[in-house]
Amino acid sequence: MYYIAEVNKDICSQSNCHLCTTYCPEANCINYSEADKSAYVSVDRCKACEICVYICKEVAKKEAIQMKWIDDLEEGFVIKRTGVVLR
């Protein structure tokens, strides 16, 4: 069990700042969805460094990103390993 960054789309879509995508040190971890007008986190890439949380809160002044236990993510996820699907 580990922490993952989660983006609140309602808050994020109001600013359209893209700062978290710029400052995340992990390539392709935080991306931007034109459809949602919001950032989203690729669960398999997040290293729980919390830089995005700091940038969102202190620089963008939005607090749209929180760290959550992976089991508590609102949208869920699917990981496929050797034919087994975990939810």
C-alpha positions as CSV (number, residue, x, y, z in Angstrom):
1,M,0.0,0.0,0.0
2,Y,1.4,3.4,-0.9
3,Y,0.4,7.0,-1.5
4,I,-0.6,8.4,-4.9
5,A,-1.3,12.0,-5.9
6,E,-5.0,12.6,-6.9
7,V,-6.3,15.6,-8.8
8,N,-9.7,17.1,-7.9
9,K,-10.9,17.8,-11.4
10,D,-13.5,20.4,-10.3
11,I,-10.8,22.6,-8.7
12,C,-8.2,22.0,-11.3
13,S,-10.4,22.8,-14.3
14,Q,-11.0,26.3,-13.0
15,S,-7.4,27.4,-13.3
16,N,-5.9,25.7,-16.4
17,C,-2.4,26.5,-15.1
18,H,-0.6,23.2,-16.0
19,L,2.0,23.9,-13.3
20,C,1.9,20.4,-11.8
21,T,2.6,18.9,-15.2
22,T,5.6,21.2,-15.6
23,Y,7.2,20.6,-12.2
24,C,6.6,16.9,-11.8
25,P,10.0,15.2,-11.9
26,E,8.7,11.9,-13.2
27,A,8.2,11.9,-17.0
28,N,4.6,11.3,-18.1
29,C,3.3,11.1,-14.5
30,I,1.0,14.1,-14.5
31,N,-0.7,14.9,-17.8
32,Y,-3.4,17.2,-19.0
33,S,-6.7,16.2,-20.4
34,E,-8.2,18.6,-22.9
35,A,-11.6,16.8,-22.5
36,D,-11.7,17.4,-18.8
37,K,-9.7,20.6,-18.8
38,S,-7.8,19.1,-15.9
39,A,-4.6,17.4,-14.9
40,Y,-4.6,13.7,-14.1
41,V,-2.1,11.3,-12.6
42,S,-0.8,8.1,-14.1
43,V,-0.9,5.9,-11.1
44,D,1.9,3.6,-12.3
45,R,4.3,6.5,-12.6
46,C,3.6,8.5,-9.4
47,K,6.5,8.2,-6.9
48,A,4.6,10.1,-4.1
49,C,7.2,12.9,-4.0
50,E,4.4,15.5,-3.2
51,I,6.0,18.2,-5.4
52,C,2.7,18.5,-7.3
53,V,0.9,19.1,-4.0
54,Y,3.3,21.9,-3.0
55,I,3.2,23.5,-6.5
56,C,-0.6,23.4,-6.5
57,K,-1.1,24.7,-3.0
58,E,1.7,27.3,-2.7
59,V,2.3,28.5,-6.3
60,A,-1.1,28.0,-8.0
61,K,-3.0,28.6,-4.8
62,K,-5.6,26.0,-5.7
63,E,-5.2,22.9,-3.5
64,A,-6.5,20.6,-6.2
65,I,-4.0,17.8,-5.5
66,Q,-3.9,15.6,-2.5
67,M,-2.0,12.5,-1.5
68,K,-4.2,9.5,-1.0
69,W,-3.7,5.8,-0.3
70,I,-3.9,4.0,-3.6
71,D,-6.9,2.0,-2.4
72,D,-8.8,5.2,-1.6
73,L,-8.6,6.8,-5.1
74,E,-12.0,8.0,-6.2
75,E,-11.8,6.9,-9.9
76,G,-10.0,3.7,-9.2
77,F,-7.6,2.0,-11.6
78,V,-6.8,-1.3,-13.1
79,I,-3.3,-2.9,-13.1
80,K,-2.7,-6.0,-15.2
81,R,0.1,-8.4,-14.2
82,T,0.4,-11.9,-15.5
83,G,-3.2,-12.1,-16.5
84,V,-4.5,-11.0,-13.0
85,V,-6.6,-7.8,-12.8
86,L,-6.4,-5.9,-9.5
87,R,-9.1,-3.3,-8.6
